[in-house]
Structure formats: C-alpha cells, structure tokens
Amino acid sequence: MRVLVTGGAGFIGSALVRHLVAVKGYDVLTVDKLTYAGNLASLSSIESNPLHRFLKADICDRSAMQAAFESFKPDRVMHLAAESHVDRSITGARDFVETNVLGTFTMLEASRQYWHNLPAERKNAFRFLHVSTDEVYGSLGDTGLFTEMTPYDPSSPYSASKAASDHLAKAWERTYGMPIIVSNCSNNYGPYHFPEKLIPLTILNALQGRTLPVYGNGANIRDWLYVEDHARALDLIAQRGRIGETYNVGGRNEKRNIDVVLRIVSLIDIARPENRPHEKLITHVTDRPGHDARYAIDATKLEAELGWKAQENFDSGIEKTVAWYIANEWWWAPLRKEYDGSRLGLPKFPGDN
C-alpha cells in the first residue's frame, strides 16, 4: 500500500503517518509545506524508516503535486493539509481560504488527472480521503449530536473554509466519479500538538507557572478524541469506507472547557506538587468572537459500519497526554520560543494600532 499524506508533519497528520508506517507497514510519502504548525520532529520516530519519505511542498502548487503523483504513484491519498486554528482565522482568513479551499481544489485536480490515467485495476482500488472537522456543522444546543446528515452552518473563517473544501470533495465525487470519502472529526488532543490549542497550551503554561486563559465562563463544550484513535479511524475509513459517504469520528467525551482545564491542573499538581495548586493560575478572558457553544459527534455510523471504537476515554487519554508533555520537553521547548502562548484571534479593523 502506497499512501500520499498531505499535512503529514502536523498534529493529526504526523499521528496518521506514524501509524501507517510503524503499525501498518505502508509505504508513505508525507507532503507538507512546514508552516509554523508543521514539525519534522513529530516524525522523528520513523525518520530512518525506509518506508517513509518526505516532500516539502505547497499543496497549492499544482506542478509540485503532479510531480509527486507521477514519481510516488500512490494507491491512496489522505488529505489532511489545512490551516486549522480558529483564532488565527479570525485575523488572517486569507491563508485559510488559500490553503483549505484552493489547496484542496489543487489536490483534487492533481488526483483526478493521476487517477484518470491509472490502469483499470488500480483505478478501481484508488481512494481519496478528505479529512475535515465537526466545526462545519456550527453549534449545537444543550442536546443532540452531529450526524452525517446535519446541515452545514459554519461560524468562523476556519470552519467556513473547511466547509467549502468538503463541498468541493463531494462535488468531485459526484461530477467526475472519483472515489472520494469525507470524514469529519471532533476536537483532537494528544502528543505532538502545537501549543496554541487549549490542551497543550494549558499543560505547558501550568508546567511553567504561567496564566491559564479560559475563554468566557469556560462553559463551551467539546467532544474530545485522542489523536491515535483518530489515526486508526482514518486508516479504516480509507480502507473500507464507502465511496461518496461521510463518516463522523468522535470520542464520545463531552467536556466543558473549564473542566478540561481543571482536570489538567489536577494532574500537574501530582507531577509538580511543589507548585500546587495550579488552579490558581486560571484566568477567564474575553470570549472568542463567534464561539460555538457545543460540539458533539455521533460516531454510530463509523462504529456500526466499520467496527471502529475509541480505545481511550478522556481520563486515560489526558493522563497519557500530560505525561508525554512532561517527558518530551525536547519537542515543545523550541516551539515555545516561536509562539509563547499569547492571545490570538482578537479582530482588528483598518486604522487600529
């Protein structure tokens, strides 16, 4: 099995690449532009594995993508490359439109040309998995779950750009008959997560005795998915999922943001008792513009149809995650020099200083 993975040096992408190479024994080409969130150190465990190769390239570069297809000749494309942080999208939406929309268009067209010229047997076996987010569905009320039939209702520039990319992928399947599958996941967490998102930022700030910012009253709810469970799901969807279908991937771990933070500080209290209680570092800050109240995924289709089940619950996953960050300062310390955890996503207008 030869798999081309875009965004494979990112958080979810690197977990997927490590799984495909080290667990499944697939031949993998990682394509990544290495923006601020792409990190080759996340692939260090397989850097000498002959099954893995890396290409630094922009998915918006059609000629580079076409050359990658022609030289690597993949059986499968797993498209994860994306700008993904809501806060950054609020102040820099253009990057999100270019990468998430135009980049996906470029990948679909490069894949279509490659797939069209394959011999019949390989053409029938080829798959393109477009990996997306539950944020395209918008915000839930106090009850209910996102299903594959939930109407799209994106709230941020990030989720709008991902919604657009989802629609492109589905249109290319319907119009051109390409063997495309779409997945939408809930919030991921785990090792190798760039420290701008809630969980890694909270862990590292707590370890360093810094303020732990919580948006608003912390009542926003997310469904948390351990990244290695997600990687297993993506491999399974690409292998056995039905063409033209969407599969939602969720951990069935709904938590309020404030409760996530409190659980993390309780674990840091155990690891660093000399500085306890770390709860005193929590600071409530102005809420994010357009902050969705609640996300929750119904993963029944994936579980029933393909037999997937999350191996980690939130308690086991967050314990592993905190322990990993404590043990792997070599990975995150250089990133903290580039991004110190300061607040992102406060909109500015023309004329603002």
N, C-alpha and C positions, 0 to 999 in steps of 0.2 A: 504494500500500500504506500503510495507516494502522495503526501499531503502538503499543499501550499497553505500556510497560515499567515494571514496579514495581521499586523499588530502583535506579533508573537513575542515581542520584548516588553510588552505592557503587563499589567497585573493579571488579568484573566488570560490573556494570550500566552504568557510565559507558563502559567499553570497547565494550560492545554498542551503546549509544546513539550513540557517535561513529561506529561502523562503519555502523549503519543509516542515519544522516543523511548523513554525509560521503562514504561509499563507495557505498551502495546508493540514496541519494536518496529514502528513505522519509519519510513524514510521521509524526513520533514525538511522543507525549505521555509525558514522564517523570513518574512518580508516586513521590515519596519523602518520608518523614517528616523527613528530615535529622536523624537521631540522630548520635552522635559520629562515626560512620564515613561518613556521607553528606556530600558536599562538592560544592557547585556549582562550585567552582574546577576540578573534574575535567571539567566540561562547558564550560569557557571557550572552547575552540576552535570550538564551534558555538553559542555563546550568542546570536549575532546572526543565525543561520541561520533563515530563515522557516519551514523545515521542522520546527523543533524548538520545543516549548513545554513548560513545567514547571508541575507542580501539587504544592504542598506539602500532603501529606495522609497520614493513617494508614490502612494497608490494613485495619485492624480496624474502621474507620468505614464501616459499610455505606451510609449515606446519601451520604457523600462519594464512595465508589466508584461507586454507582449514578449519581450526577450526572456523574461523569467519563465513564462509558459513554454516557450519553444525549447529552452535549454533543460528545464526540470521535468517537463511532461507529467504534470500531476494527474492522479486519479480523482482527487478531491480538492476542493477549495473551501477553507473555513475562514470566513471574512470577519475579523474582529477589529481591524484598524478603525479607530474613531477618536475624536475629541470627546471626553466623557464627563467633565466636571461642570455641573450646573452653574456654580458660582462664576467660573471663568467664562461661561457662555453669556452671562448677563452683561459683561463688559467687553467681550471680544467675540461677538456672534459670527463674524465673517469666517474665522478659522473653522468653526463648526459646520457652516454651510459648505465651505470648500472641501473639507476632509470627509464629512459624513455623507453629503449629498453628491457632490461632483466626484469624490473618490470612489464612492460605491458605484456610480454610473460608469466610471472608467473600468473598475474591476468587472462589472457585468459585461461590458462590451468586449474586453480582452478575453474573458472566459467564453463568451459566445463565439468569438472567432475561433478560438482554440477548440472548443467542443464541436463546432460545426465540421471541422476538418478531421476529427478522430474517426478511425475505422469503427464499424457498426458495434462490435462487441464492447470496445472501450467507451464508445459514445453512450451506450445504454447503461454502463456502470458508473459513469461520471456523476458527481454530485457537487452542488454549490450550497453551502450552509451560510446564511446571512444571520449574524448574531446581533441581537438588539436588546432592548430594555423594557421593563414594565412601565417606565415613565411615559411612554407613548399613550398610555391609556388615561392619563390625567390623575385625578384624585378621587379616592373612594370616601363614602360616608362612614358612619360607625359600623356598618355591617356590610356583608357581601365580599366577593372576591373577584379579581380579574380572571376572566376566562379567555380562551382564544377567540370568542365571539364579541368581546367587549369593544364598543366603538372607540376609535381613537379620539383623544381630547387633550393634546399636549399643552403644557403650561409654560415651559421655558424655551429659550432658543435651542438649548441642547435637545430636549425631548422632541421639539418640532423638527429638528434636523434628522433625528433618528426615525421619526415617523415618516418623513419624506423618503428616507433610504429604504424603509420597509416596503413602502408602496412601489418604489422602483423595482425591488427584488420580485415582488409578487406580479408586477406587470410584465417583467421579462419572462417569467414562467408562463404566464397566460398568453402573451403575444408571440413569443418565439419558441415556446415549448421546451425551454431549458429546464433541466432537473434541479430545481431550486427549492430549498426548505428554509423556513424562517423560525428562529427561536427568540423568545422574549424572557428575560430573567429578572429576578428581584435583586435587591442590593447584595453584592458580594463582599466578603471580608476574608482575611487570612494572610498568610505570609506574602512578602514582596509587594505590598500595597503602598503606592506612593503616598507620602504623609501629608496629603491635603484633604482627604476624606475623613469622616467622623471618627471611625475606629482607630486607624493608625495615628491620626493626629492626637487623639485623646491619650493613647498609650504613650507616645513619645513625649508629649507635654507633661504628663504625670511623672514619667521617669525623670524628667529634667526639672521638675518643680515649677512648671510654668502654668499660666492660666488655662483652664479647660473651658473654651467657649461653647455655649449651648444656645442655639437659635430660639428666640421667643421663650415660651414656657417649657419647651422640651417635650411637648405632648404629641408631636408629629410621629406617626407610626410607620415603620418599615418592616418588611418581611426579609429576614437575613438568611443568606445562602453561603455556606462555606465554599470557597473557590475551588477546592479539589473535587467536591461533589458536582459543581457546575462543569468542570472539565470532563468528568465521566459522562455527564448527561450529553454534552455536545458531541462527544465521540459516538455515543449511542444513537443520537438523532441523525447524524450524518451517515451512519452505517445502516440504520433500519427505519428511519423516519420516512413517511410517505411524501412523495413529491407534491409540491403545491400546498402542503399543510403548514400550519404554525403550531409550535409546541411551547407552552409556558413552563419555565423552570423556576421553582420556588422551594424554599426550605421549610415552609410551614412554621416559621419562627417569628411571629409578630412581636415587636418590642417598641415601646416608646423610646425616643432618642435619649431622654433623661435616664431611663432605666438601663439603657446600654452603657451610658457613661458611668452610672453608679456601679454596675457590675464590673466594669474595667477597674475603677479605682479600688474596689474591694480586693481584686486580685493583685493590684500594685501594692496595696497595704501589706499583703502577705509577703510579697517579693522584696519590698523596701520598707520594712516596719519602722526603721529609724525616722522616716519622714511622714508617718501616718498621723492623722487621717488625710488622705489625698482628696477627700471630698471637699475640703476647704478651698481647693483650687477652682471649683466650679463657678463660672460666671455666666449669667444669662445676658445675651447680647441681642441687638435689634434683629428681628426675624428677616429671613431671606425674602426678597420680592417674589410673589407668586409661589410661595412654598406650599406644595401639595400636602394635604393633611394626613393621608393614609394610603399606603400601598399594601396589597396582599394578593399573592398569586395562588390560583387554583391549579395545582400540578397534576390533577387527576388523569388527564389525557396522557401525559408522559408516563405516569406511573402504571396505568392500566394497559396502555397500548404497547409500551416498550419495556416495561418491567423495571424502570429506574426508581430508586429510593435514596433519599439523602442518608448518608452514613453518620453525619454529625448533627446533633441538635445544637442550639445556641450555646448552652453551657459548656459542652465539650469542645466546640469549635473556638469559642472565645478564650478558653483556657490554653488551647494549643497556640492561638494567635499571640496572646500576651507573652507566653513563654518563648515563642520564636523571636519576637522583637527584643526581648531581654538578652537572648543568646546571640543575636546577629547584628550587633552594632556596626560591624564592618560594612554591612549592606546599606543601612539607613543613615549613618553619620555623614557621608559625603552629600547625601540628598538634602540634609538639613542646612547645609551651607548654601545650597542653591535656593531653597524655599524654607523659610524659618517658621512657617505656620501662621503668618499674619493673615488677617481677614481679607477675603476675596469677594467679588460679586456685589460691591456697592456701586450702583449705577452712577455714572457721571454724565453730564449734559454739556453741550457746547458752551464755553465760557466759564466752566468750573475750573478751579485751580486744583 
